[in-house]
Amino acid sequence: MLKIFVILMLCLAATDARARASGIAQGGWSYLSAEQMSRFPTAVSLALKSAQDLCGGEATRIRTGFLRYLPGLNGVEFTTIHFEHFDCSGKDLLCSTSGCLHRLFVTKSGRMREIWRGHIREIDMSNENGIPSIDFNCGRGGSFCHFRRKWNGPRLQ
C-alpha cells in the first residue's frame, strides 16, 4: 500500500501544477461544523458565514471542491470559494443565470485579501511556467465566454 501511495505521489508531483480542492464530502453533501469552519483563514470563514446568513442562517452544507487552493511562487497562495458547492437550503440566492458566486483570494506574507468576486460559471486555476493563471468561464445570455488573467505580483493582469 505504501508503494502505491509513493508512486501516486510521484505521478502527481510530475504533472503540471493544478489547484487542489478541499472539502469534507466525497460527491454528496456534508455539514460544515463550527470547528471545521474555524480552521479556515479568517477571510474565508467570514465569506462562508456571510453566505450562511444570506441563506437563512441554517447549518452549512458543502460538497467537495467548494474551496480550492493554488500555490504560487514566493509563498503566494490563491484560494477560491465555489458557491455552487454550498447548499443554500434550495434557494437560488448564490446562483443566477450568469453562474454562481465565486470569490478569489490571494495570501502573501501571511495576509489574505480578496482580489475578485462575481457570478460566473467556473474559475480554474493553474501554474503556467511558474506563473499563476486564473481562467474565468462565464455565460452571458445563453452564450459562453472565457478569459484568463495572470498574476503579476500585486494583481491579476
C-alpha positions as CSV (number, residue, x, y, z in Angstrom):
1,M,0.0,0.0,0.0
2,L,2.8,2.4,0.9
3,K,4.5,1.7,-2.5
4,I,1.3,2.6,-4.3
5,F,1.0,5.8,-2.3
6,V,4.6,6.8,-3.1
7,I,4.1,6.0,-6.8
8,L,0.9,8.1,-6.8
9,M,2.6,11.0,-5.1
10,L,5.5,10.9,-7.6
11,C,3.0,10.9,-10.5
12,L,1.2,13.9,-9.1
13,A,4.5,15.7,-8.5
14,A,5.5,15.1,-12.1
15,T,2.3,16.6,-13.6
16,D,1.6,20.3,-14.2
17,A,0.7,22.1,-11.0
18,R,-3.1,22.4,-10.7
19,A,-5.3,23.8,-7.9
20,R,-6.1,21.3,-5.2
21,A,-9.6,21.0,-3.8
22,S,-10.8,21.0,-0.3
23,G,-14.0,19.7,1.2
24,I,-15.4,17.2,3.5
25,A,-17.9,15.2,1.5
26,Q,-16.9,12.9,-1.4
27,G,-19.5,13.8,-4.0
28,G,-22.5,14.3,-1.7
29,W,-23.4,17.0,0.8
30,S,-22.0,17.1,4.3
31,Y,-22.3,19.6,7.1
32,L,-19.5,22.0,7.9
33,S,-19.1,22.3,11.6
34,A,-18.1,25.4,13.5
35,E,-14.9,23.6,14.4
36,Q,-14.1,22.9,10.7
37,M,-15.0,26.5,9.8
38,S,-12.6,27.8,12.5
39,R,-9.7,26.1,10.7
40,F,-10.1,28.2,7.6
41,P,-8.4,31.6,7.2
42,T,-10.5,34.4,8.7
43,A,-11.4,35.9,5.3
44,V,-12.7,32.5,4.1
45,S,-14.7,31.9,7.3
46,L,-16.3,35.3,7.1
47,A,-17.2,34.7,3.4
48,L,-18.8,31.4,4.3
49,K,-20.6,32.9,7.3
50,S,-21.9,35.7,5.1
51,A,-23.3,33.2,2.7
52,Q,-24.8,31.1,5.5
53,D,-26.6,34.2,6.9
54,L,-27.9,35.1,3.4
55,C,-29.3,31.6,3.1
56,G,-31.2,31.9,6.3
57,G,-28.5,31.2,8.9
58,E,-29.2,27.4,8.8
59,A,-26.4,24.8,9.1
60,T,-23.8,25.0,6.3
61,R,-23.8,22.1,3.9
62,I,-21.0,21.8,1.3
63,R,-19.7,19.4,-1.3
64,T,-16.1,18.5,-2.2
65,G,-14.5,21.3,-4.2
66,F,-16.2,24.2,-2.5
67,L,-12.7,25.5,-1.6
68,R,-9.7,25.3,-3.9
69,Y,-6.1,26.3,-3.4
70,L,-3.2,27.1,-5.8
71,P,0.3,27.6,-4.5
72,G,2.3,30.3,-6.4
73,L,5.9,31.4,-6.2
74,N,7.5,33.0,-3.1
75,G,4.9,31.8,-0.7
76,V,1.9,33.3,-2.5
77,E,-1.3,31.1,-2.4
78,F,-4.6,31.6,-4.2
79,T,-7.9,30.4,-2.7
80,T,-11.3,30.3,-4.4
81,I,-14.7,29.6,-2.9
82,H,-17.1,28.0,-5.3
83,F,-20.6,28.6,-4.0
84,E,-22.2,26.2,-6.4
85,H,-20.9,23.6,-3.9
86,F,-22.6,25.5,-1.0
87,D,-26.1,24.5,-0.1
88,C,-28.4,27.5,0.3
89,S,-31.4,25.5,1.5
90,G,-32.8,25.1,-2.0
91,K,-32.8,28.9,-2.6
92,D,-31.1,30.4,-5.6
93,L,-29.5,33.3,-3.6
94,L,-25.9,32.4,-4.5
95,C,-26.5,31.4,-8.1
96,S,-28.1,33.2,-11.1
97,T,-28.4,32.8,-14.8
98,S,-24.8,34.2,-15.0
99,G,-23.5,31.5,-12.8
100,C,-22.8,31.1,-9.1
101,L,-20.9,33.4,-6.8
102,H,-17.2,32.8,-6.7
103,R,-14.7,34.6,-4.5
104,L,-10.9,34.7,-5.2
105,F,-8.4,35.5,-2.5
106,V,-4.6,35.8,-2.5
107,T,-2.4,35.2,0.5
108,K,1.0,36.8,0.6
109,S,3.3,37.3,3.6
110,G,0.6,35.7,5.8
111,R,-2.1,38.2,4.8
112,M,-5.1,37.2,2.8
113,R,-7.1,39.6,0.7
114,E,-9.9,39.3,-1.8
115,I,-8.9,40.1,-5.3
116,W,-12.1,39.2,-7.3
117,R,-15.7,38.2,-6.7
118,G,-18.6,37.7,-9.1
119,H,-21.2,35.4,-10.5
120,I,-19.6,33.2,-13.1
121,R,-19.8,29.6,-14.3
122,E,-16.4,28.4,-13.1
123,I,-12.9,29.6,-12.1
124,D,-10.0,27.3,-12.8
125,M,-6.5,27.9,-11.5
126,S,-3.2,26.6,-12.8
127,N,0.5,27.4,-12.9
128,E,1.9,28.1,-16.3
129,N,5.7,28.1,-16.2
130,G,5.6,29.1,-12.6
131,I,3.1,32.0,-13.2
132,P,-0.3,31.5,-11.6
133,S,-3.1,31.8,-14.1
134,I,-6.8,32.1,-13.4
135,D,-9.3,31.1,-16.1
136,F,-12.8,32.6,-15.8
137,N,-15.6,30.7,-17.6
138,C,-18.7,32.8,-17.8
139,G,-22.1,32.6,-19.5
140,R,-24.0,35.6,-20.8
141,G,-27.5,35.2,-22.2
142,G,-27.0,31.6,-23.0
143,S,-23.6,32.2,-24.7
144,F,-20.2,31.1,-23.4
145,C,-17.2,33.3,-22.7
146,H,-13.8,32.6,-21.3
147,F,-10.9,34.9,-20.2
148,R,-7.6,34.3,-18.5
149,R,-5.8,36.5,-16.1
150,K,-2.2,36.0,-14.9
151,W,-0.7,37.1,-11.6
152,N,2.0,39.7,-11.9
153,G,2.8,40.1,-8.3
154,P,0.4,42.8,-7.0
155,R,-2.7,42.0,-9.1
156,L,-4.2,39.9,-11.9
157,Q,-3.5,41.2,-15.4
